């Protein structure tokens, strides 16, 4: 797969996530965050499980399973934090805030793996922080849900860095994606069953949203990203999938009648400029199956 093809997969994944953000908001009318995440990941995992017979990447290298479980655990925490954020923030805010991972990812890659970031990266990070205040109306408009969404962005950044390292070291995209979903379901569903609102009637009521999230935003979107990150670096992938915020804002305007203030629009323009500056200023060469040592 070429880098261009991998980038196209990431754009499609961003579209699935963006339009799925509406379902992440409305599903909370029936289910708690743990139950919603558990059910969507269970569906995603069960859909991908039959594809394991098509995984012809060869034998598993030593260290695959510890690395895979670590990636899956970070993924589960990031998804749970994002879902919880929708309890007290808008689809537009959450969509954009989660995608500040676009600038957190190269910074974490530098901190963890000493991949040196350019001045463009640090400049983009600063502009993105300014944009965060603008889209949320400054400090007074920055609520608990926005803080949780921003925390989930940090977790997603850590996940993308670790996933990229894992994929370029071990491969096996189908097995890795399936492991991520089933581990997340194993973490979330027992909590939802014991302390949440998980029940047969609630699951049926949330059926349309859960199916949309399980098939589109989980199995397809995260599956595409897992495959693509074998061929493109984490920092580059993070920039592309940040388009989720744009798709999410479009979906929120169409289906939830959410509107963005002029200040937020100006902030979004700054954010997009920072992302474009980062993407073109540090566009990497095609990535092949190079070896890396997981953290």
Order of alpha helices (4+ residues) and beta strands (2+ residues): alpha-alpha-alpha-alpha-alpha-alpha-alpha-alpha-alpha-alpha-alpha-alpha-alpha-alpha
